[in-house]
Amino acid sequence: MEKLVFQNGVKKDQLLSAVNDYHDGVIVELKEPMDPNVFQNMLKASLSKWRLQGKKGVWIKLPIKLVNLVETAVKEGFWYHHAEPHYLMLVYWIPETENTIPANASHRVGIGAIVLNDKRELLVVQENSGRLKGTAVWKIPTGIVEEGEDIFEGAIREVKEETGIDTEFMEVLAFRQTHKALFGKSDLFFICMMRPLSFDFEKQDLEIEAAQWMPIEEYAALPFVQKHGFFKYIKDLCLVKAERNYPGFTPVPVASFFDASTSFLYCNKDGLDQESSASSSLKEDLEIET
């Protein structure tokens, strides 16, 4: 039987395999080697078909082994969206309307860990790399949350990697947003409260020059801490947590509406529970009175 032929004369088996996305677009994931000329013909024919179907965005995921096809796609109007170690994502907007393709990831997520022991001592480190190398500045352990890692997991891991100290995540105390950071992206930095579960150091020599437990008052008196606003706020958070209650945000597991996955909502759970309890008590009192 003769294969189905479209109006432009291109047979069905000459089109690129694609799946629909949730926004009237298509996703092409190429895996096998292909001659650039063959790819060009298939891409042109596919774009014609998707245009007739009213599709909008076209995503092409190219593994690094198919880098020879990048130039061909770019010549057809595709542009770079983002890249990962093993693939490049290209994108194209079909309709003659405003482009609504979402931008590449705009933020990087970092953590800073306030680890206080029962002696009112703060876990601090001196860096052996980066901008603070050789400055003798004492600071709290910091790091970047990895892909697929929750904030509390990243905080526990970074403290362990840098100092060898095991910790329990308690809460998020504050966060900072900055712009035009690494590669021009924005940055979200979460200050986390941690409880130490061990106390002996096994520092990461590649990144950490020194680590110690420092009395909070001694840390608060350091000239660098007093001079720089961000470090001053970290000091203030240390003091307020050591001296009185300062409610932070704890992770609460939340099931997804769309699938079986679980994410975490960071909120003042104790305050929420107290408010809920107070509302329930008020409702009971009103019912009794009526």
Salt bridges, closest charged atoms under 4 A:
ASP24 OD2 - LYS56 NZ 3.96
GLU29 OE2 - LYS61 NZ 3.83
GLU71 OE2 - LYS75 NZ 3.26
GLU76 OE2 - LYS44 NZ 3.93
GLU127 OE2 - LYS139 NZ 3.01
GLU146 OE2 - ARG157 NH1 3.63
GLU149 OE2 - ARG157 NE 2.72
GLU158 OE2 - ARG157 NH1 3.15
GLU161 OE1 - ARG157 NH1 3.18
ASP166 OD1 - LYS160 NZ 3.09
GLU168 OE1 - ARG195 NH2 2.55
GLU171 OE2 - LYS241 NZ 2.42
ASP187 OD2 - ARG108 NE 3.40
ASP205 OD1 - LYS203 NZ 2.63
GLU217 OE2 - ARG120 NH2 2.54
ASP236 OD2 - LYS232 NZ 3.25
ASP236 OD1 - LYS235 NZ 3.02
GLU243 OE2 - ARG120 NH2 3.73
ASP273 OD2 - LYS269 NZ 3.00
